[in-house]
């Protein structure tokens, strides 16, 4: 990407803060982004290029329904080997009849068959009790069916859980045998983080970890060992504190990595090395 020069930028055309983000001591992976959102329509390729320039080796884009499942696959095809696709139906998009759900998830499974090189997981799936538009019964039905899809296809799952921790954990413990995954954008307690770890699953943190009032999140992050941590943005949402109020993008996850490093008493390089290895292992990235 060609960057314009101006007197406030360095010799390579970037500001000092941008240069710090570009020259990393370790590779990085954004394990959860939504770069298909309209908010990226004007500069999507530039956003991806900024991540590449900053040392990122992969971005995993997560779908929320059948249409966006196709979109994340398209992104993975356009940016082969760098962008990867996770397909599925988000709990807030699961409000449909049993017959319609069957048709929708059959289409999602067909995408897995047609694009095995691009699809690396099922998600984001789970339970969301914050929004009230979709019944808990509909959400649970879609959740259970998609856990079964993941089991049969030997794919990891990406879990969305909002104000539904007891039920989410119960569904996984009851119906998730043989399935492994990650609790994305973790927002639970220390005890809930421990239960996720007891399942043998991963825990991922986003930019809200850096917010001044997020001490409970930092306490939870402190008990998650480095070999169970993932790094994410949830772009375009939840920009970290230094970028708060702006559109989030993968390169901003470096601020979250710095916060994880502080919580664990280590450095950015160690956190990035661990989270990159964990993402590669969970999603079987080469």
C-alpha positions, 0 to 999 in steps of 0.5 A: 500500500502506498502511503502519502507523505506529509511533514508529520510522518517519518521517512517511511510515510507513517507516524511514529505511533504507526511505525511502532505498530508496524515493526513487531518483534513477533508474528500476530493473529487476529482470531476474530474479526468481521471485515465484511461489515460495510464500515470497511467498504472504503478501505478493506484492502488497506486495513488488511495490508496494514495488518500485514505490514504490522507483522500479522500472519492471519486474520480470521473472519467470523460469520453471523448467518448464511449470507456472511458465511459466504462473505467470509469465504469470499474474503478468504479466497481473495486473501488466500492464506492470510484471511480465513473463514469461520461459518455459522449462525449467531444466536441473535440470528437464530430466530427461525422455524425448525425447518428454516434452521435445518435449511440454513444450516444445511447450506452452511454445511455445504459451504464447508464441503465446497470450501475446505481450504477456507473454512477453519471453524464453526461460529460464532455460535452460542447464547445471547440473553442481552438482546431479547428478539430471539427466544432462548429456545431458538438460540439453544436449538441452533447452538446444539445443532451447530455443536454437532456439525462441528463435532462431525466435521472435526472443526473448532467452534467460536462461542458467543456468550452474553449474559448467558454463562450458566446456560452456555456452559451447561449446553457445552458440557451436555452437548459438546463432547468431542468439540473444542473451541474458544470463548470469544471476547470473554466477558465473564468472571474469574470463576467462569474463566476457570470453567472454560479452562476446565473444559480444555478450551481457549479464552480470547480477549478483545479491546475492552480488556484495556478499558479503565473500568474493566478490572474484572476482565483483567482479573479473569485474564490473569488466571488464563495461562498463556497457552490458552489465550487468544487475541482478537479485535471483534472488528469493527467493534470494541476498539482498545482504549487508545483508539476508543470511539473509532472503528476497530481493525486488526492492527489495534489488537496490539494494544490488547496484547500489551495489556495482556502482557502487563496482566501476566507480567511479561512482554508483548513478544511473549504474548504474541508468540503464545496467542499466535501459536494457540490460534494456529493450533486451534484453527489448524492454520499452516 
